[in-house]
C-alpha cells in the first residue's frame, strides 16, 4: 500500500524523544537467543517489519518466541543444533540482514531451506556472502549463479577458513562468523576497514570464544551459547534523522535519549561534529556490552567537509540524511568511498541526488559518492521514497526547512525500520 504525505516547514523544534531499538542488534538478539541454551529475555526490541521477518523465520524453524509487550520478548533457545527444517520458504521481506546472516547460519544445519524476499531484496547482491560460504563447503544455489535470491541452501558440514573480505561489511562478516559456529577449528575474517561489530559483542555476551584483533576477528567453532538477558539500545541510524533535524532547524534544541554509540556505528556523530554540529553526550553508560548515551543537539551553522576512508562504513546507513545536512551546509561537501550505497534497498546515491535536486539542492552524483554544494534553503516540491525507508525519512527531514510544502510519495516503507517515525516527528514539531 502506497501512502503519500505532505509536510510543511516548521519554525523550530523542541522536545525529548526516545528512538526505537537498534535494528541490527534486534536481529541478532533473535538469532543468537535462538541458538543459546535457555530463555533469553529481550527488552527494547524493534518491532519493525525487518526484525519481524527474522522473528517469523525462527518461529518457522521451531523456536518459541513470546512477545510479552511492545519491545519485550522471551526466546526459548534450543542450542546450536536445535533448529528444525522449515516446512515452507522463509520470507525475509525487505531485510538484507535477515537473508545474508541466515545464509551463514543455515549453511551449517542438517536440513534444506529456501530464503526469499520482496522485489527490492531479490535485486540485492548475495554473491558477497555466497562465495566465501562456498569456500567453507556451503551448498547454496540462487539466480545468476548465486548472485540473486531466492537462495536454496542444503545444510552440510562446514570447514573453518581464513577470509580476507574485499569490502567492509558487517553482513558479510557476520554470515561467515555464524557459519564458523558450525565449523571445527577457528574461522577468521579480515576487512579493509572495521565494520560494525554487534555480532562479535553479542556472541561474546552469549559465551562464544570471539577474539577481535586489528583488522579482523577470529571465532572458535562449536561453542555452547548460554541464554542471557539483552537490553537493546536505541538505534543510532534512527537517531541521526533527529540529530540532523536539530542541527539544520533554526532555534532547535532536542534531547535524543538512549542512543547506542557503538564505535563501529558512530561515524555520523564524528561527521556532524566535523561539520560544526553541536552534539553533547550525556549520561554515558553500557547496556549488554554496548555503549549508550543521551544526545543533546542544538541548531548549528554547518560547513561542508570531505568525507571518506574509514569513517564511511561506520556511517553507511546514515548517508541519506547526512546528505540533507550537507545540502544546507556552507560550502562544498565531497562524499567518496561510499559505493556500497548503490546496492542498498535502492541506489541511495542516485536516489538522494535525484530527490534533493527536486528540492533545489546542488548535488552531483559520482561513482562512489556525491559532490554537494550547500544552499541556505531548500524549496518545496514533490519527491519519491523509491520504496526505501531511509530515503523517505531523509526527505521528511529536508521538508522541515524547505520554503514550501514537500510531498513524499510512498512513505509506508518506513515501517521496516522506524514504525513511529512520523509520530515522533509530529511530537517535536508541536
C-alpha positions as a Markdown table, in Angstrom:
| # | Residue | x | y | z |
|---|---|---|---|---|
| 1 | Unk | 0.0 | 0.0 | 0.0 |
| 2 | Unk | 1.4 | 3.4 | -1.0 |
| 3 | Unk | 1.0 | 6.2 | 1.4 |
| 4 | Unk | 1.8 | 9.8 | 0.3 |
| 5 | Unk | 2.5 | 12.5 | 2.9 |
| 6 | Unk | 2.6 | 16.3 | 2.5 |
| 7 | Unk | 4.8 | 18.0 | 5.1 |
| 8 | Unk | 5.1 | 21.7 | 5.9 |
| 9 | Unk | 8.1 | 23.7 | 7.1 |
| 10 | Unk | 8.5 | 24.4 | 10.8 |
| 11 | Unk | 9.5 | 27.5 | 12.8 |
| 12 | Unk | 11.6 | 25.4 | 15.2 |
| 13 | Unk | 11.9 | 22.1 | 17.1 |
| 14 | Unk | 11.8 | 21.3 | 20.8 |
| 15 | Unk | 11.4 | 18.3 | 23.0 |
| 16 | Unk | 12.8 | 14.9 | 24.2 |
| 17 | Unk | 12.4 | 11.7 | 22.2 |
| 18 | Unk | 13.5 | 8.0 | 22.6 |
| 19 | Unk | 14.3 | 6.4 | 19.3 |
| 20 | Unk | 13.3 | 2.7 | 18.8 |
| 21 | Unk | 15.6 | -0.2 | 19.5 |
| 22 | Unk | 18.6 | -0.8 | 17.3 |
| 23 | Unk | 17.6 | -2.7 | 14.2 |
| 24 | Unk | 21.0 | -4.6 | 13.8 |
| 25 | Unk | 21.0 | -5.6 | 17.5 |
| 26 | Unk | 17.4 | -6.7 | 17.4 |
| 27 | Unk | 18.0 | -9.0 | 14.5 |
| 28 | Unk | 20.9 | -10.6 | 16.3 |
| 29 | Unk | 19.1 | -11.0 | 19.6 |
| 30 | Unk | 16.6 | -13.3 | 17.9 |
| 31 | Unk | 19.3 | -15.3 | 16.1 |
| 32 | Unk | 21.7 | -15.8 | 19.0 |
| 33 | Unk | 19.0 | -16.2 | 21.6 |
| 34 | Unk | 17.6 | -19.0 | 19.5 |
| 35 | Unk | 21.0 | -20.7 | 19.3 |
| 36 | Unk | 21.6 | -20.3 | 23.1 |
| 37 | Unk | 20.6 | -22.9 | 25.7 |
| 38 | Unk | 17.8 | -21.5 | 27.9 |
| 39 | Unk | 15.4 | -18.5 | 27.9 |
| 40 | Unk | 16.7 | -15.2 | 26.7 |
| 41 | Unk | 14.7 | -12.1 | 27.6 |
| 42 | Unk | 15.0 | -9.1 | 25.3 |
| 43 | Unk | 13.9 | -5.6 | 26.1 |
| 44 | Unk | 13.9 | -2.7 | 23.6 |
| 45 | Unk | 13.4 | -5.0 | 20.6 |
| 46 | Unk | 12.5 | -3.1 | 17.4 |
| 47 | Unk | 9.1 | -4.3 | 16.2 |
| 48 | Unk | 9.7 | -3.0 | 12.6 |
| 49 | Unk | 8.9 | -5.2 | 9.6 |
| 50 | Unk | 12.6 | -6.2 | 9.0 |
| 51 | Unk | 13.0 | -7.6 | 12.5 |
| 52 | Unk | 9.7 | -9.3 | 12.4 |
| 53 | Unk | 10.9 | -11.1 | 9.3 |
| 54 | Unk | 13.7 | -12.6 | 11.4 |
| 55 | Unk | 11.4 | -13.4 | 14.3 |
| 56 | Unk | 8.9 | -15.3 | 12.0 |
| 57 | Unk | 11.8 | -17.2 | 10.3 |
| 58 | Unk | 13.0 | -18.6 | 13.6 |
| 59 | Unk | 9.5 | -19.4 | 14.7 |
| 60 | Unk | 9.2 | -21.4 | 11.4 |
| 61 | Unk | 12.3 | -23.3 | 12.5 |
| 62 | Unk | 10.7 | -24.4 | 15.8 |
| 63 | Unk | 11.8 | -21.6 | 18.1 |
| 64 | Unk | 9.2 | -20.4 | 20.7 |
| 65 | Unk | 9.2 | -16.6 | 20.9 |
| 66 | Unk | 6.7 | -14.9 | 23.2 |
| 67 | Unk | 6.0 | -11.2 | 22.8 |
| 68 | Unk | 5.3 | -10.0 | 26.3 |
| 69 | Unk | 4.6 | -6.4 | 25.5 |
| 70 | Unk | 5.8 | -3.9 | 22.9 |
| 71 | Unk | 9.6 | -4.4 | 22.6 |
| 72 | Unk | 9.8 | -7.2 | 25.2 |
| 73 | Unk | 10.4 | -10.8 | 24.1 |
| 74 | Unk | 11.2 | -14.2 | 25.6 |
| 75 | Unk | 13.1 | -16.6 | 23.3 |
| 76 | Unk | 13.3 | -20.3 | 24.2 |
| 77 | Unk | 16.7 | -21.1 | 22.9 |
| 78 | Unk | 17.3 | -24.7 | 21.7 |
| 79 | Unk | 21.1 | -24.7 | 21.4 |
| 80 | Unk | 23.4 | -24.7 | 18.4 |
| 81 | Unk | 21.7 | -27.8 | 16.9 |
| 82 | Unk | 18.1 | -27.2 | 17.9 |
| 83 | Unk | 16.7 | -25.6 | 14.8 |
| 84 | Unk | 14.2 | -27.7 | 12.7 |
| 85 | Unk | 13.7 | -27.8 | 9.0 |
| 86 | Unk | 11.0 | -25.3 | 7.9 |
| 87 | Unk | 8.1 | -26.7 | 6.0 |
| 88 | Unk | 7.8 | -23.6 | 3.8 |
| 89 | Unk | 10.0 | -21.0 | 2.2 |
| 90 | Unk | 11.4 | -18.4 | 4.7 |
| 91 | Unk | 10.4 | -14.9 | 3.7 |
| 92 | Unk | 13.0 | -12.2 | 4.6 |
| 93 | Unk | 10.8 | -9.4 | 3.4 |
| 94 | Unk | 12.9 | -6.3 | 2.7 |
| 95 | Unk | 15.7 | -7.3 | 5.1 |
| 96 | Unk | 19.2 | -7.9 | 3.7 |
| 97 | Unk | 20.4 | -8.5 | 7.2 |
| 98 | Unk | 18.0 | -11.4 | 7.7 |
| 99 | Unk | 18.9 | -13.0 | 4.3 |
| 100 | Unk | 22.6 | -12.6 | 4.5 |
| 101 | Unk | 23.2 | -13.6 | 8.1 |
| 102 | Unk | 20.8 | -16.5 | 7.9 |
| 103 | Unk | 22.6 | -17.8 | 4.8 |
| 104 | Unk | 25.7 | -18.4 | 7.0 |
| 105 | Unk | 23.6 | -19.9 | 9.8 |
| 106 | Unk | 21.6 | -22.2 | 7.6 |
| 107 | Unk | 24.7 | -23.4 | 5.7 |
| 108 | Unk | 25.7 | -25.4 | 8.8 |
| 109 | Unk | 22.4 | -27.0 | 9.5 |
| 110 | Unk | 21.3 | -30.6 | 8.8 |
| 111 | Unk | 18.4 | -29.6 | 6.7 |
| 112 | Unk | 17.2 | -27.9 | 3.5 |
| 113 | Unk | 15.8 | -24.3 | 3.4 |
| 114 | Unk | 14.9 | -21.6 | 0.9 |
| 115 | Unk | 15.2 | -17.8 | 1.5 |
| 116 | Unk | 13.3 | -15.3 | -0.5 |
| 117 | Unk | 12.2 | -11.6 | -0.1 |
| 118 | Unk | 10.3 | -8.8 | -1.6 |
| 119 | Unk | 11.0 | -7.3 | -5.0 |
| 120 | Unk | 13.7 | -5.0 | -3.7 |
| 121 | Unk | 15.6 | -7.7 | -1.7 |
| 122 | Unk | 15.5 | -10.0 | -4.7 |
| 123 | Unk | 17.6 | -7.4 | -6.6 |
| 124 | Unk | 20.3 | -7.1 | -4.0 |
| 125 | Unk | 23.7 | -8.8 | -4.4 |
| 126 | Unk | 24.1 | -12.1 | -2.4 |
| 127 | Unk | 27.3 | -13.5 | -4.0 |
| 128 | Unk | 29.3 | -11.4 | -1.5 |
| 129 | Unk | 28.2 | -14.0 | 1.2 |
| 130 | Unk | 27.6 | -17.0 | -1.0 |
| 131 | Unk | 31.2 | -17.0 | -2.4 |
| 132 | Unk | 33.0 | -17.1 | 1.0 |
| 133 | Unk | 30.5 | -19.5 | 2.4 |
| 134 | Unk | 31.1 | -21.8 | -0.5 |
| 135 | Unk | 34.8 | -22.0 | 0.4 |
| 136 | Unk | 33.6 | -23.3 | 3.8 |
| 137 | Unk | 31.8 | -26.1 | 2.0 |
| 138 | Unk | 28.4 | -24.5 | 1.9 |
| 139 | Unk | 25.9 | -25.7 | -0.7 |
| 140 | Unk | 23.9 | -22.6 | -1.8 |
| 141 | Unk | 22.1 | -22.0 | -5.1 |
| 142 | Unk | 20.5 | -18.8 | -6.4 |
| 143 | Unk | 19.6 | -16.9 | -9.5 |
| 144 | Unk | 22.5 | -15.8 | -11.7 |
| 145 | Unk | 24.9 | -18.3 | -10.1 |
| 146 | Unk | 24.0 | -17.4 | -6.5 |
| 147 | Unk | 24.1 | -13.6 | -7.1 |
| 148 | Unk | 20.4 | -13.1 | -6.5 |
| 149 | Unk | 17.6 | -14.5 | -4.3 |
| 150 | Unk | 15.7 | -16.8 | -3.9 |
| 151 | Unk | 18.6 | -18.8 | -2.3 |
| 152 | Unk | 18.2 | -22.6 | -1.8 |
| 153 | Unk | 20.5 | -23.9 | 1.0 |
| 154 | Unk | 21.3 | -27.6 | 1.7 |
| 155 | Unk | 22.9 | -27.6 | 5.1 |
| 156 | Unk | 26.1 | -29.6 | 5.4 |
| 157 | Unk | 29.3 | -30.0 | 7.4 |
| 158 | Unk | 31.5 | -26.9 | 7.2 |
| 159 | Unk | 35.2 | -26.3 | 7.5 |
| 160 | Unk | 36.8 | -23.2 | 9.0 |
| 161 | Unk | 38.5 | -20.6 | 6.8 |
| 162 | Unk | 40.6 | -17.5 | 7.0 |
| 163 | Unk | 38.9 | -14.9 | 4.7 |
| 164 | Unk | 40.1 | -11.5 | 3.5 |
| 165 | Unk | 36.9 | -9.6 | 2.7 |
| 166 | Unk | 37.3 | -7.1 | -0.2 |
| 167 | Unk | 34.7 | -4.9 | 1.4 |
| 168 | Unk | 34.0 | -3.7 | 4.9 |
| 169 | Unk | 30.5 | -5.3 | 5.5 |
| 170 | Unk | 29.1 | -6.4 | 8.8 |
| 171 | Unk | 26.6 | -8.6 | 7.0 |
| 172 | Unk | 29.4 | -10.5 | 5.1 |
| 173 | Unk | 31.5 | -10.8 | 8.3 |
| 174 | Unk | 28.5 | -11.9 | 10.4 |
| 175 | Unk | 27.4 | -14.5 | 7.8 |
| 176 | Unk | 30.9 | -16.1 | 8.0 |
| 177 | Unk | 31.1 | -15.9 | 11.8 |
| 178 | Unk | 27.7 | -17.6 | 12.0 |
| 179 | Unk | 28.8 | -20.4 | 9.7 |
| 180 | Unk | 32.0 | -20.5 | 11.8 |
| 181 | Unk | 29.9 | -21.5 | 14.8 |
| 182 | Unk | 29.3 | -24.8 | 13.0 |
| 183 | Unk | 32.9 | -25.4 | 11.7 |
| 184 | Unk | 35.6 | -27.2 | 13.6 |
| 185 | Unk | 38.6 | -25.1 | 14.5 |
| 186 | Unk | 38.9 | -21.3 | 14.1 |
| 187 | Unk | 37.4 | -19.1 | 11.5 |
| 188 | Unk | 38.9 | -15.7 | 10.8 |
| 189 | Unk | 37.6 | -12.7 | 8.8 |
| 190 | Unk | 39.7 | -9.7 | 7.9 |
| 191 | Unk | 38.3 | -6.4 | 6.5 |
| 192 | Unk | 39.8 | -3.3 | 4.8 |
| 193 | Unk | 38.1 | -1.2 | 7.4 |
| 194 | Unk | 36.4 | -2.2 | 10.6 |
| 195 | Unk | 32.6 | -2.7 | 10.1 |
| 196 | Unk | 30.0 | -2.7 | 12.9 |
| 197 | Unk | 30.8 | -5.3 | 15.5 |
| 198 | Unk | 27.5 | -6.1 | 17.0 |
| 199 | Unk | 27.8 | -9.8 | 16.2 |
| 200 | Unk | 31.2 | -10.1 | 17.9 |
| 201 | Unk | 29.9 | -8.3 | 21.0 |
| 202 | Unk | 26.7 | -10.3 | 21.3 |
| 203 | Unk | 28.3 | -13.6 | 20.6 |
| 204 | Unk | 30.8 | -12.9 | 23.4 |
| 205 | Unk | 27.8 | -11.9 | 25.6 |
| 206 | Unk | 26.3 | -15.3 | 25.0 |
| 207 | Unk | 29.6 | -17.1 | 25.7 |
| 208 | Unk | 31.3 | -17.7 | 22.3 |
| 209 | Unk | 35.1 | -17.5 | 22.0 |
| 210 | Unk | 35.4 | -14.4 | 19.9 |
| 211 | Unk | 38.8 | -12.7 | 19.6 |
| 212 | Unk | 38.9 | -9.4 | 17.7 |
| 213 | Unk | 42.3 | -8.1 | 16.5 |
| 214 | Unk | 43.4 | -5.1 | 14.4 |
| 215 | Unk | 41.8 | -5.6 | 11.0 |
| 216 | Unk | 39.7 | -8.6 | 11.8 |
| 217 | Unk | 38.2 | -11.2 | 14.1 |
| 218 | Unk | 38.5 | -14.9 | 14.9 |
| 219 | Unk | 35.8 | -17.2 | 16.3 |
| 220 | Unk | 36.2 | -20.8 | 17.6 |
| 221 | Unk | 33.7 | -23.3 | 16.3 |
| 222 | Unk | 31.2 | -25.4 | 18.2 |
| 223 | Unk | 30.8 | -23.2 | 21.3 |
| 224 | Unk | 28.0 | -23.7 | 23.9 |
| 225 | Unk | 25.9 | -20.5 | 23.9 |
| 226 | Unk | 24.1 | -19.7 | 27.1 |
| 227 | Unk | 20.9 | -17.6 | 27.4 |
| 228 | Unk | 21.3 | -14.1 | 28.9 |
| 229 | Unk | 19.1 | -11.0 | 29.1 |
| 230 | Unk | 19.5 | -8.5 | 26.3 |
| 231 | Unk | 18.8 | -4.8 | 26.6 |
| 232 | Unk | 18.7 | -3.3 | 23.1 |
| 233 | Unk | 19.8 | 0.4 | 22.9 |
| 234 | Unk | 18.2 | 3.0 | 20.6 |
| 235 | Unk | 19.2 | 2.8 | 17.0 |
| 236 | Unk | 21.9 | 5.4 | 16.0 |
| 237 | Unk | 20.7 | 5.2 | 12.4 |
| 238 | Unk | 17.2 | 6.2 | 13.6 |
| 239 | Unk | 18.5 | 8.9 | 16.0 |
| 240 | Unk | 20.6 | 10.5 | 13.2 |
| 241 | Unk | 17.4 | 11.7 | 11.5 |
| 242 | Unk | 16.6 | 13.8 | 14.5 |
| 243 | Unk | 20.2 | 14.9 | 15.1 |
| 244 | Unk | 20.2 | 16.4 | 11.6 |
| 245 | Unk | 16.8 | 17.9 | 12.2 |
| 246 | Unk | 18.0 | 19.7 | 15.3 |
| 247 | Unk | 21.2 | 20.9 | 13.6 |
| 248 | Unk | 19.5 | 22.4 | 10.5 |
| 249 | Unk | 16.4 | 23.9 | 12.1 |
| 250 | Unk | 16.9 | 27.5 | 13.4 |
| 251 | Unk | 16.5 | 27.7 | 17.2 |
| 252 | Unk | 16.1 | 24.0 | 17.6 |
| 253 | Unk | 17.1 | 22.1 | 20.7 |
| 254 | Unk | 16.4 | 18.3 | 21.1 |
| 255 | Unk | 17.3 | 15.6 | 23.6 |
| 256 | Unk | 17.5 | 12.2 | 21.9 |
| 257 | Unk | 17.7 | 9.6 | 24.7 |
| 258 | Unk | 19.1 | 6.1 | 25.0 |
| 259 | Unk | 21.2 | 6.0 | 21.8 |
| 260 | Unk | 23.6 | 3.2 | 21.1 |
| 261 | Unk | 27.1 | 4.6 | 20.5 |
| 262 | Unk | 29.0 | 1.6 | 19.4 |
| 263 | Unk | 32.3 | 3.0 | 18.0 |
| 264 | Unk | 31.8 | 1.0 | 14.8 |
| 265 | Unk | 28.5 | 2.7 | 14.2 |
| 266 | Unk | 29.1 | 6.3 | 15.5 |
| 267 | Unk | 30.6 | 7.7 | 12.3 |
| 268 | Unk | 27.6 | 10.0 | 11.8 |
| 269 | Unk | 28.4 | 11.7 | 15.1 |
| 270 | Unk | 32.0 | 12.3 | 14.0 |
| 271 | Unk | 30.9 | 13.6 | 10.6 |
| 272 | Unk | 28.3 | 16.0 | 12.0 |
| 273 | Unk | 30.8 | 17.3 | 14.6 |
| 274 | Unk | 33.4 | 17.8 | 11.9 |
| 275 | Unk | 30.8 | 19.9 | 10.0 |
| 276 | Unk | 30.4 | 22.1 | 13.1 |
| 277 | Unk | 27.4 | 20.4 | 14.7 |
| 278 | Unk | 26.7 | 20.9 | 18.5 |
| 279 | Unk | 26.2 | 17.4 | 19.8 |
| 280 | Unk | 26.7 | 16.8 | 23.6 |
| 281 | Unk | 26.8 | 13.2 | 25.0 |
| 282 | Unk | 25.1 | 12.9 | 28.4 |
| 283 | Unk | 24.6 | 10.0 | 30.9 |
| 284 | Unk | 27.1 | 7.7 | 29.1 |
| 285 | Unk | 26.7 | 4.1 | 30.2 |
| 286 | Unk | 26.8 | 0.5 | 29.0 |
| 287 | Unk | 24.0 | -2.0 | 28.3 |
| 288 | Unk | 24.5 | -5.7 | 27.4 |
| 289 | Unk | 28.0 | -4.9 | 26.2 |
| 290 | Unk | 27.1 | -1.9 | 24.1 |
| 291 | Unk | 27.9 | 1.8 | 24.9 |
| 292 | Unk | 24.8 | 4.1 | 25.3 |
| 293 | Unk | 24.2 | 7.8 | 25.9 |
| 294 | Unk | 21.7 | 10.6 | 25.6 |
| 295 | Unk | 22.5 | 13.2 | 22.9 |
| 296 | Unk | 21.6 | 16.9 | 23.2 |
| 297 | Unk | 21.6 | 18.6 | 19.8 |
| 298 | Unk | 21.2 | 22.3 | 19.1 |
| 299 | Unk | 20.9 | 24.3 | 15.8 |
| 300 | Unk | 24.3 | 24.8 | 14.4 |
| 301 | Unk | 26.0 | 26.6 | 11.5 |
| 302 | Unk | 27.2 | 23.6 | 9.4 |
| 303 | Unk | 30.1 | 23.7 | 7.0 |
| 304 | Unk | 31.0 | 21.4 | 4.1 |
| 305 | Unk | 33.8 | 18.9 | 4.5 |
| 306 | Unk | 35.3 | 15.9 | 2.7 |
| 307 | Unk | 34.1 | 12.5 | 3.9 |
| 308 | Unk | 35.9 | 9.3 | 3.0 |
| 309 | Unk | 38.0 | 6.4 | 4.3 |
| 310 | Unk | 37.5 | 4.5 | 7.5 |
| 311 | Unk | 34.5 | 6.7 | 8.7 |
| 312 | Unk | 32.3 | 5.6 | 5.7 |
| 313 | Unk | 31.5 | 2.0 | 6.9 |
| 314 | Unk | 30.8 | 3.4 | 10.4 |
| 315 | Unk | 28.1 | 5.7 | 8.9 |
| 316 | Unk | 27.0 | 3.9 | 5.8 |
| 317 | Unk | 23.3 | 3.8 | 6.7 |
| 318 | Unk | 23.2 | 7.4 | 7.7 |
| 319 | Unk | 24.4 | 8.9 | 4.4 |
| 320 | Unk | 21.0 | 9.7 | 3.0 |
| 321 | Unk | 20.2 | 12.1 | 5.9 |
| 322 | Unk | 23.8 | 13.3 | 6.1 |
| 323 | Unk | 23.4 | 14.4 | 2.5 |
| 324 | Unk | 20.5 | 16.6 | 3.7 |
| 325 | Unk | 22.8 | 18.2 | 6.2 |
| 326 | Unk | 25.4 | 18.8 | 3.5 |
| 327 | Unk | 22.8 | 20.3 | 1.2 |
| 328 | Unk | 22.2 | 23.0 | 3.9 |
| 329 | Unk | 25.9 | 23.5 | 4.9 |
| 330 | Unk | 28.1 | 26.4 | 3.9 |
| 331 | Unk | 30.4 | 25.4 | 1.1 |
| 332 | Unk | 31.1 | 22.0 | -0.6 |
| 333 | Unk | 30.8 | 18.6 | 0.8 |
| 334 | Unk | 32.5 | 15.7 | -1.0 |
| 335 | Unk | 31.5 | 12.1 | -0.2 |
| 336 | Unk | 33.7 | 9.4 | -1.5 |
| 337 | Unk | 34.5 | 5.7 | -0.9 |
| 338 | Unk | 30.7 | 5.1 | -0.4 |
| 339 | Unk | 30.0 | 2.9 | -3.5 |
| 340 | Unk | 28.2 | 0.5 | -1.1 |
| 341 | Unk | 25.3 | 3.0 | -1.1 |
| 342 | Unk | 24.5 | 1.9 | -4.6 |
| 343 | Unk | 23.5 | -1.7 | -3.5 |
| 344 | Unk | 21.2 | -0.9 | -0.6 |
| 345 | Unk | 17.4 | -1.1 | -0.7 |
| 346 | Unk | 17.8 | 1.2 | -3.7 |
| 347 | Unk | 20.7 | 3.0 | -5.3 |
| 348 | Unk | 20.9 | 5.6 | -2.5 |
| 349 | Unk | 23.5 | 7.8 | -4.3 |
| 350 | Unk | 21.2 | 8.2 | -7.3 |
| 351 | Unk | 18.0 | 8.4 | -5.2 |
| 352 | Unk | 19.3 | 11.2 | -2.9 |
| 353 | Unk | 20.8 | 13.2 | -5.8 |
| 354 | Unk | 17.5 | 13.0 | -7.6 |
| 355 | Unk | 15.2 | 13.8 | -4.7 |
| 356 | Unk | 17.3 | 16.6 | -3.2 |
| 357 | Unk | 17.7 | 18.0 | -6.7 |
| 358 | Unk | 13.9 | 18.3 | -6.9 |
| 359 | Unk | 14.0 | 20.4 | -3.8 |
| 360 | Unk | 16.6 | 22.8 | -5.3 |
| 361 | Unk | 19.8 | 21.3 | -3.8 |
| 362 | Unk | 23.0 | 21.3 | -5.9 |
| 363 | Unk | 24.0 | 17.6 | -5.8 |
| 364 | Unk | 26.2 | 15.8 | -8.3 |
| 365 | Unk | 26.4 | 12.0 | -8.0 |
| 366 | Unk | 29.8 | 10.3 | -8.5 |
| 367 | Unk | 30.5 | 6.6 | -8.9 |
| 368 | Unk | 31.4 | 6.3 | -5.2 |
| 369 | Unk | 29.5 | 9.2 | -3.6 |
| 370 | Unk | 28.3 | 12.8 | -4.2 |
| 371 | Unk | 29.5 | 16.4 | -4.5 |
| 372 | Unk | 27.1 | 18.7 | -2.7 |
| 373 | Unk | 27.3 | 22.5 | -2.8 |
| 374 | Unk | 25.3 | 23.8 | 0.2 |
| 375 | Unk | 22.4 | 26.2 | -0.1 |
| 376 | Unk | 20.9 | 28.5 | 2.5 |
| 377 | Unk | 17.5 | 26.9 | 2.0 |
| 378 | Unk | 15.7 | 24.2 | 0.0 |
| 379 | Unk | 12.4 | 24.7 | -1.9 |
| 380 | Unk | 9.2 | 22.8 | -1.7 |
| 381 | Unk | 8.2 | 20.1 | -4.2 |
| 382 | Unk | 7.2 | 16.5 | -4.9 |
| 383 | Unk | 9.7 | 13.7 | -4.2 |
| 384 | Unk | 9.7 | 9.9 | -4.0 |
| 385 | Unk | 11.0 | 7.4 | -1.5 |
| 386 | Unk | 11.9 | 4.9 | -4.2 |
| 387 | Unk | 10.4 | 2.4 | -1.8 |
| 388 | Unk | 13.4 | 3.0 | 0.6 |
| 389 | Unk | 12.7 | 3.8 | 4.2 |
| 390 | Unk | 15.8 | 5.9 | 4.7 |
| 391 | Unk | 15.1 | 8.0 | 1.5 |
| 392 | Unk | 11.6 | 8.7 | 2.8 |
| 393 | Unk | 12.7 | 9.8 | 6.2 |
| 394 | Unk | 15.6 | 11.9 | 4.8 |
| 395 | Unk | 13.2 | 13.8 | 2.6 |
| 396 | Unk | 10.9 | 14.3 | 5.6 |
| 397 | Unk | 13.9 | 15.9 | 7.5 |
| 398 | Unk | 14.6 | 18.1 | 4.5 |
| 399 | Unk | 11.0 | 19.3 | 4.5 |
| 400 | Unk | 11.4 | 20.9 | 7.9 |
| 401 | Unk | 13.4 | 23.8 | 6.5 |
| 402 | Unk | 12.0 | 24.0 | 2.9 |
| 403 | Unk | 10.5 | 27.2 | 1.6 |
| 404 | Unk | 7.2 | 25.4 | 0.9 |
| 405 | Unk | 5.3 | 22.1 | 1.3 |
| 406 | Unk | 7.1 | 18.8 | 0.4 |
| 407 | Unk | 5.0 | 15.8 | -0.7 |
| 408 | Unk | 6.7 | 12.5 | -0.3 |
| 409 | Unk | 5.3 | 9.6 | -2.4 |
| 410 | Unk | 5.2 | 6.0 | -0.9 |
| 411 | Unk | 6.1 | 6.5 | 2.7 |
| 412 | Unk | 4.7 | 3.2 | 4.0 |
| 413 | Unk | 8.3 | 1.8 | 3.7 |
| 414 | Unk | 9.3 | 3.5 | 7.0 |
| 415 | Unk | 7.6 | 0.6 | 8.8 |
| 416 | Unk | 10.6 | -1.6 | 8.0 |
| 417 | Unk | 12.9 | 0.2 | 10.5 |
| 418 | Unk | 11.1 | 3.0 | 12.3 |
| 419 | Unk | 7.4 | 2.4 | 12.8 |
| 420 | Unk | 6.8 | 5.5 | 15.0 |
| 421 | Unk | 8.9 | 7.9 | 12.9 |
| 422 | Unk | 6.0 | 10.1 | 11.9 |
| 423 | Unk | 4.6 | 10.2 | 15.4 |
| 424 | Unk | 7.9 | 11.4 | 16.8 |
| 425 | Unk | 8.4 | 13.9 | 14.1 |
| 426 | Unk | 5.0 | 15.4 | 14.8 |
| 427 | Unk | 5.8 | 15.4 | 18.6 |
| 428 | Unk | 8.8 | 17.7 | 18.2 |
| 429 | Unk | 7.1 | 19.9 | 15.7 |
| 430 | Unk | 4.4 | 20.8 | 18.2 |
